[in-house]
Amino acid sequence: MTHVLSREEARRIAVRAQLLDARRPVDLVDTVRQLTFVQLEPTAAVAPTADLVLWSRLGGGYEPADLTTALEVDNSLFELALLVRPMDDLPLFRAEMAGPPKYESTARWLDDNDEFRQDILDRLEVEGPLTSREIPDTSIVSWPSSGWNNNRNVMMMLECMMMRGDIAVARREGRDRLWDLAERVYHSDTPTVPLDEALRTRASRRLTAQGLVPTKTPDLPVETTRVGEAGVPATIDGVKGTYRLDPAALDQPFEGRTALLSPFDGLIRDRKRMKELFGFDYALEMYKPAAKRQWGYYALPILHGDRLVGKVDATTDRARGALVVHAVHEDEPFSRAELDAELRSLADWLGVELARAED
């Protein structure tokens, strides 16, 4: 049976799935488990992306040190390809790690540099954890990219070795990743789920995190949103095409709240779905020249109930000790008192004052 949803029902399913309704979660690891991952994007115009995403869910009780503890002390979370995931999900990636690289050119490069790979393993066994700068380049063949990664042999080898399960990120010092042997970072008794089963489970987990996903969806960078045949079919009134729906998300109560979102938030990662469900016009503009920006360098989308209603152009000025609000762009009417309360909450969490640009 194909479920027919109104746009309001679809929006509420999406908001609840992303833990952005009034029933705030209370546990960090459970939050990451529901979201499936949190992105470690380095831009920190307001706060680091992962921290801002987690604050949007957990509120002022969340501390960035909690994430560090979960990753480096408790090992309840792990980092893979700049994404934080629950350690419980590691078995879902082990079979893929053990398989061949995605691209034949990568496989050839690894074969040509097998001694380089072994040099890194030997060095980490004796001296690890190490940053990439502490690892010499003993490659025979340079990384073949003609773009950003050209001749970045150490970093590219480390990334490849991480994806094949040889090494892992043990901890961070600032933005630097410290690498060590995977056996010293991951749980020693981590099982391996067969690949086909793992891929189905990961697709199902992605659907749970989104609530509903277009059947035809782009393979987004960082992490795909595709869910295959997971869930059940659905359509949305006034929206073309079909969706896959998490049946557990149906007929759930909804109470909304006001939330400020990171530009990299999971609710809006798929900009096409965002437009279809919320009718929201948004793009991250930090790569545009200032004169061509419509909403600001790092504008934060405003979620109000089940609607995306505007953007806040704000930055954290640490020298000034302030969260500076440059502008509020109102797409549709909403409670400015609730937005002001959320901005004050964000400033308090950041440990700064709330200020307007003209102050």
N, C-alpha and C positions, 0 to 999 in steps of 0.2 A: 504494500500500500504506500502511495506517495502522500506525505503529509503536506497540507497547504497551510502556510503561515501568513499572518499579516506582517507588515514591516515592523510594527511595534513588537510583536512576539519575537521576530527574528532578532531585533536589536537587543531585547532583554535577554534572550538566550546567549548572545555574544558577550554582553556585559557581565552576566553571571559567570559564564565560563572563565572569564579573565579575572574573576575575583574583584570586580570593581563596583559591585552593588553595596548596599548598606551593611551587609553582614561581613565585616572585615575578617580576614583570617588572622590567626594569632601566632602561628608557628612558621618560622622561616623555611625549613626544609619542606614542610607540607605545601607551602606556597610555591616553591620552585617545582615541586613534583606536579602540582596541578598545571602550572604554566609550561611544563616540560623542560624549559630552559630560560635562562636570563642572560642577555647579551652583555659582554664586557667591551662596550664601545668606549674609546678613551675620551671622547669629547665631554668636557665638564663645564659648559657655560653656566649651568645652574648647579649641577652635581653630576658625578659620574653616572652613566646610563643605568648600570645595574642597581645602584643605590636609589636612583630616582624611581625606577620601576618598582622596587621593593617597598619604598616609602609610600608610593601611591596605593599599595595594598595594605601594608601593615601599619602605616601611620607612624606617629612620633615614637612609638616604642621600639622601632627598628633602629639599630645602630650599624654603621658600616663595619665595625669590628665584629659584629655577629657573623657577617658573611666570611670574613677572614678566618674566624674560628672554625666555622663549618667546613671550610676548604682545607685548612692547614693543620688543624688540631683534631677535630672530631672526625674528619674524613667522611662526613655525611653528605658532602657535595664534592664534585670534581669538575675540573676545567678541561674542556676538549674543544679545540679550534675556536677559542675566544668565547665559548659558551659555557655557562655554569649549569650543570645538570645534577640531579640527585644520584648519589652513588648506587642506589637501588637499580638505576637504569643502565649501569655499566654492562651487565650481561647482554643487553640488547645490542651492544656495539662490538662485542668481542669477535663474533664470526666475521663481520665486515672488516675488522682490523686484520684478521688473519688471511683475508682474501687478497687478490691482486689489486694494484692501484686502479683508480677509475680510468686513468688515461694511459694509453700505451707509451706515450712519450715519457711520462713519469717513470714507468716501469723500466724503460731503457736507461734513463738517467740514473736510477738507483742501481741497476746492474753494473753500469760503468763505474760507479763510485762505491762499490761494496766495501772496499778497504777503508774509505772515508767513513762510512757508517760504522764499521767495526772500531775504528779509531775513537769515535765519539763514545761508543759503548764502553770501551776500555777505560777511557778517561773518566767518564761518569762513575764507573764502578769504584775507582780509586779516590776521586776528588769531589764527586757530586755532593750536593746540587751546584750547578754552574749556570751563569748567564751565557748567552750566545757570544758575548765579547770575550769570554774566557776560554772559548773553544777554537783552536786553530783550524784554518781551512786547509785540509789535505786532499781536496777533491782533485780528480784527474780530469773530469769534464765539467765545465761550468754550466750552471743552470741556463737553459736555452732561451728563456724569455727575452724579448727585445724591449720590454717595458719596465715597470717599477721594480720587478724582482731580478732583473738581469744581474748576474754575478753575485747575488746575495746567497752564496752557496751554503754557508753555515746555517743561516736561518731557514732556508728551504729544506735542507736535509733534516733539521730538527722538526719542522712541521710534518714532513713525510714520515719520520720515525714515530712521531706522536700518533698519526693517523693509523699506523700499522701496529700500534700497541707496544713498541719497543721502549719508549720513554714517556714521561708525563710531566706536567707542571707540578713541582713540589710546593712552591710558594712564590710570592711576588715581593719585590722590593721596589716600591713605587710602581712604575709601569714595566719594569723589567721582570720577565719570567725567569725563574730558576728551574732548570731542568734536572731530572734525575731518572734513574732506571724505573720503569713502570712498576716492577715488582716491589719497589720500596715506597711507592705512592699509593697504588691501588690495594684493595684488600687481597690478601694472598689466596683466599679460597673463592674468588669470584668465578662463578660458572660461566659457561658460554651457551647462549640460546641459539639453536639452529637458525641459519640466516633467514629462511623464508618465514619462519615463525616470528623472528625478531622484527623483520620489516613490517609484518602485519600488525604486531603489537605497537610498534612505533607510530604507524599510521593511525591506529585507534587512539593512542595517547594524544596525538596532534589534534584529532577531532574533538576529544574531550576538552582540550585546552581552548579550542575555538568555538565549540558549540555547534557551529555549522560552517561548511566550507563549500565554495562553488565546485561543481563537478569538473568544470574546465577552469583551471586556475594556473597562473604562471608559476614556473619553478623559481621562486624568489631566492635571491642571494641570502647567504648566512645559513638559512634553514628552510627547506621546502615547506609549503603548506599543503601539499597534495596528500590526500588520504585514501586514494584508491576506492575500494568498495566498502570501506569501513562505514558503520552506521547504516542509516536507512535513507531512501530518497525523499526529497522535499522540494517544494516550490514556494516562492514568496510572491504575494500579490503585488503586481506592478513591476516586478523584476524579471528580466529575461533569463532563460536558462534554468538549470536544475542545481540543487545543492545536495550535499551529504549532511545528514543531521544526526547528532548524538541523541538517541531516543531517551536517554536518562535525563536530558535537559528539558523535556516536555513537561508542561503542567506544573512548573515550579513557581512558588510565590516570588514576587519581586518587589523590593523597596530600593529606590535609587538614592544616590548621594552625589555631591559635587566632588570631582577629582581632577587634578592636574596631571597630564600624561607626558611622558617623555616622547620626543619625536620618533623613538625606536620602540614604542610600546607595542605589545602583541595585539592589542585591540585594533590598531591601525596599520600593522605591517603590510597587509594586502590593501593597497590604496584603492584598487578597483572595488573590492568588497566594501571598503569604507564608504565609497561614493554610493554604491547601490543600496546599502542598508541605512546609512545615516544622512545621505545627501550632503556630505561635508566636503568642502574644497580645502585641500591642505597639501603643502609640500615643504620639506625641509630646505631652508634657503641659505644655509651657512656657506654653501659653495657658490652662491651668486654674488656679484658685485653689490655693494651696499645700496647703490642707487636703484637697483632693480628688484630689491626685496619688497614684498607686499606686506608681510607680517612680522619680519624681524629675523635676526641671525639664528635664533634657537627658540622659536615660538612654541609654547606648550599648549597643545589642544586642551580645551575645557570640556569635560564630560559632566553633564547635568542630568541626572536620572538616566534615561535611555537615549539621550540626544547629545550629539557633539555640537556645541552652541557657539564656540568662538575660540580665540587664541590669546594667550598672554605672552607678550614680548618682554622677557625678563632675563637678567643675568645676575650672577653672584659676584659682587665686587669685594674681594677679601681685604684689600687694602683699606677700603672704606668701612668694612664690616657691615655690609648691607646687601639684601636682596633687592635689586633695583628694578622696578616695574617701569618699562619704557612706554608701553601702550597696552590697552586691552581692546581687542578686535571682537566686536559682538556680531555674530552671524544671525542670531535670533535672540529674542528677549529671554533673560534668565535672572535669577536672584543675585544681584551684585553683593548683597550682604553675605551670602554663602561663599561666593568667590573670595571676598576679602578675608573671611574666616580661614579658608583653605590657604590663602597666601600667607597669612600670619602663622598658620601651622607649619608651612614649609620654611618660613624664615626662622621660626623657633627651632625647628629640627636642624637647620643649617648652623644655628648658633650665631645669627646675625640679626640686624634690625631690618624692618620692612620699610622701604623708601620708594618714593616716586622719582622719576628722572629729573623732574623740575625742582626737587627739594635741594 
